[in-house]
């Protein structure tokens, strides 16, 4: 909740000269529901808090071992629409995975990035005043058990994976540096 409030404050306070920002972080365990999130997709939250947010998407889990990247962009200045931003974020994730020799892919009408039949990264955005906030979550080395407490992204039985589960040993800092570089490269091409 405090980071969410800071993102909203950042968007409210920004003007045409405010530089875009990328916030990389790791959350304490939390389930988040998007604007259209159906609480029925929370199967067993246990002691983990469930927070209703203003991002798009259904339900996901955030916690230790997961890289969160909040993307605070002036989309008008960059000439980006919502679909273009989603594709750009997915591409940055796919390129990050490729640096670890993992092939990621998109799925039609199911934002995020997948490896085989399992989801490795989720997206959830909010656009206000032509500016984006919220962003993406890349599973680096989290405990995947909390995903069994939900229908991830509203899909019953959706498998979830991580870099660690795929045999990649890396840190959040290293994955964050790679993701940041890929995202900057893609945004510079806009």
Backbone torsions as a table, in degrees:
resi	resn	phi	psi	omega
1	UNK	NA	-41.4	179.8
2	UNK	-64.4	-38.7	179.2
3	UNK	-68.1	-40.6	177.5
4	UNK	-59.0	-45.6	178.5
5	UNK	-61.7	-40.7	179.0
6	UNK	-65.5	-37.0	177.5
7	UNK	-62.8	-46.2	180.0
8	UNK	-62.8	-41.6	177.8
9	UNK	-62.1	-40.8	179.0
10	UNK	-60.3	-46.9	-179.5
11	UNK	-64.5	-41.9	-179.5
12	UNK	-64.4	-35.0	-174.9
13	UNK	-87.9	-15.7	-173.1
14	UNK	-73.8	154.2	174.5
15	UNK	-130.0	-172.3	-175.0
16	UNK	-61.3	-22.5	-178.3
17	UNK	-95.7	-5.2	-177.4
18	UNK	-68.9	124.7	177.9
19	UNK	-65.5	148.8	173.8
20	UNK	-69.5	155.6	179.9
21	UNK	-136.3	153.6	173.1
22	UNK	-125.1	120.6	179.9
23	UNK	-105.5	120.9	176.5
24	UNK	-106.0	131.0	-179.0
25	UNK	-159.0	177.7	178.2
26	UNK	-132.6	128.1	-178.1
27	UNK	-91.8	156.2	163.0
28	UNK	-68.3	161.2	-177.8
29	UNK	-57.2	129.4	178.7
30	UNK	-160.5	142.8	168.1
31	UNK	-98.6	137.0	176.2
32	UNK	-122.1	138.6	175.7
33	UNK	-106.9	133.0	175.5
34	UNK	-76.5	178.9	-178.1
35	UNK	-53.5	-42.6	179.9
36	UNK	-96.0	11.7	-176.3
37	UNK	-61.4	130.1	179.5
38	UNK	-94.4	116.6	179.9
39	UNK	-56.9	-19.4	178.3
40	UNK	-65.0	-19.2	178.2
41	UNK	-79.9	-6.3	172.4
42	UNK	-91.3	104.8	-173.2
43	UNK	-85.4	-42.7	-178.7
44	UNK	-158.9	91.5	-177.8
45	UNK	-76.3	-19.1	-177.0
46	UNK	57.4	-131.6	-179.7
47	UNK	-89.7	0.5	-177.4
48	UNK	-80.0	128.3	179.1
49	UNK	-63.0	149.6	174.4
50	UNK	-116.2	121.7	-176.6
51	UNK	-118.2	126.0	174.6
52	UNK	-82.9	122.2	-177.1
53	UNK	-115.1	-179.9	-179.9
54	UNK	-104.3	18.7	177.1
55	UNK	-86.2	169.3	172.8
56	UNK	-78.4	171.7	176.7
57	UNK	94.4	178.8	-177.0
58	UNK	-96.6	-116.8	-175.9
59	UNK	-116.4	142.6	172.8
60	UNK	-146.3	173.3	176.4
61	UNK	-114.7	142.0	171.2
62	UNK	-125.5	145.0	177.6
63	UNK	178.9	-172.3	-178.0
64	UNK	-54.8	138.0	180.0
65	UNK	90.1	-2.3	179.8
66	UNK	-112.0	129.1	177.9
67	UNK	-84.8	121.6	175.8
68	UNK	-104.1	133.1	176.3
69	UNK	-126.3	108.4	176.4
70	UNK	-92.8	125.2	-171.1
71	UNK	-109.4	106.7	-176.6
72	UNK	-107.0	90.3	-172.8
73	UNK	-117.1	144.0	167.0
74	UNK	-84.7	99.8	-172.9
75	UNK	-69.9	-32.7	177.4
76	UNK	-62.5	-46.3	-179.3
77	UNK	-60.4	-34.3	-178.3
78	UNK	-91.7	-4.9	180.0
79	UNK	68.3	31.9	-178.3
80	UNK	-105.5	137.5	168.3
81	UNK	-99.7	173.9	-178.6
82	UNK	-57.4	-45.0	-178.8
83	UNK	-64.8	-39.9	178.8
84	UNK	-64.9	-38.1	178.7
85	UNK	-66.4	-42.4	177.5
86	UNK	-59.4	-47.3	-179.9
87	UNK	-62.7	-38.9	179.2
88	UNK	-64.2	-44.0	178.6
89	UNK	-64.9	-43.2	177.3
90	UNK	-60.9	-41.4	-179.7
91	UNK	-64.1	-40.3	177.8
92	UNK	-61.0	-39.3	178.2
93	UNK	-68.0	-45.5	179.8
94	UNK	-58.9	-42.4	178.1
95	UNK	-67.4	-36.9	177.1
96	UNK	-63.2	-45.7	177.9
97	UNK	-61.2	-40.9	-179.8
98	UNK	-60.8	-32.3	178.5
99	UNK	-65.0	-19.8	175.5
100	UNK	-102.1	12.9	-179.5
101	UNK	62.6	37.8	176.3
102	UNK	-118.0	132.1	179.9
103	UNK	-92.2	112.2	175.6
104	UNK	-99.5	157.3	-179.7
105	UNK	-147.7	158.1	174.4
106	UNK	-89.2	162.6	170.8
107	UNK	-129.4	138.7	178.7
108	UNK	-60.7	136.7	175.6
109	UNK	59.1	21.2	177.5
110	UNK	-142.9	77.3	-175.5
111	UNK	-52.8	148.0	-178.3
112	UNK	125.9	-173.4	179.7
113	UNK	-128.9	140.2	-174.2
114	UNK	-123.4	149.8	171.4
115	UNK	-123.2	112.2	-173.1
116	UNK	61.5	-128.4	-179.2
117	UNK	-93.2	3.9	-174.3
118	UNK	-113.2	144.4	177.8
119	UNK	-85.7	133.1	179.4
120	UNK	-113.3	-18.8	-179.2
121	UNK	-146.6	138.9	179.3
122	UNK	-114.6	153.2	176.8
123	UNK	-124.3	144.3	173.6
124	UNK	-157.7	117.8	-174.2
125	UNK	-123.1	158.1	168.7
126	UNK	-131.7	136.4	177.1
127	UNK	-122.4	123.0	-179.6
128	UNK	-141.0	136.5	-178.4
129	UNK	56.0	34.2	-179.1
130	UNK	63.0	24.6	178.8
131	UNK	-125.8	142.1	-179.2
132	UNK	-96.4	151.2	165.9
133	UNK	-150.4	179.5	-161.6
134	UNK	65.9	-154.9	-177.8
135	UNK	164.2	-115.8	-172.5
136	UNK	-138.3	160.2	176.1
137	UNK	-131.3	122.3	178.5
138	UNK	-111.6	122.8	179.6
139	UNK	-77.4	106.3	179.2
140	UNK	-90.6	-63.4	-179.9
141	UNK	-149.5	48.6	179.1
142	UNK	-83.3	163.8	165.6
143	UNK	-70.6	120.5	-176.8
144	UNK	-82.3	-8.2	-177.9
145	UNK	-56.5	-39.6	-179.3
146	UNK	-59.2	-23.8	177.5
147	UNK	-66.9	-19.8	177.0
148	UNK	-74.1	-11.9	177.8
149	UNK	-84.9	0.4	-178.9
150	UNK	-141.8	167.7	163.9
151	UNK	-92.7	97.0	-172.9
152	UNK	-53.0	126.7	179.6
153	UNK	57.4	21.8	178.4
154	UNK	85.0	10.4	-178.9
155	UNK	-109.6	111.0	178.9
156	UNK	-61.6	130.8	176.1
157	UNK	78.3	6.7	-179.9
158	UNK	-65.9	123.9	177.2
159	UNK	-74.6	145.4	178.7
160	UNK	-125.9	140.7	179.8
161	UNK	-131.9	-179.5	179.8
162	UNK	-146.8	166.6	174.4
163	UNK	-57.9	-43.9	-179.2
164	UNK	-61.9	-42.3	179.7
165	UNK	-64.9	-23.1	178.5
166	UNK	-93.5	8.7	174.9
167	UNK	91.2	7.6	-179.7
168	UNK	-92.4	125.4	174.8
169	UNK	-103.0	109.9	178.6
170	UNK	-151.2	172.3	178.3
171	UNK	-106.5	163.8	174.7
172	UNK	-61.6	-39.3	-179.6
173	UNK	-62.0	-44.3	-179.5
174	UNK	-67.1	-45.0	178.1
175	UNK	-63.5	-38.6	178.5
176	UNK	-64.8	-39.4	178.2
177	UNK	-64.4	-42.3	179.3
178	UNK	-66.2	-47.6	179.4
179	UNK	-59.8	-44.3	179.9
180	UNK	-59.4	-44.7	-179.8
181	UNK	-63.7	-43.2	179.4
182	UNK	-65.2	-41.7	179.5
183	UNK	-65.0	-43.5	178.6
184	UNK	-61.6	-42.2	179.4
185	UNK	-60.9	-44.4	179.8
186	UNK	-67.3	-41.3	179.9
187	UNK	-68.8	-35.2	178.2
188	UNK	-65.4	-25.4	178.9
189	UNK	-80.3	-4.5	-179.2
190	UNK	-77.3	NA	NA
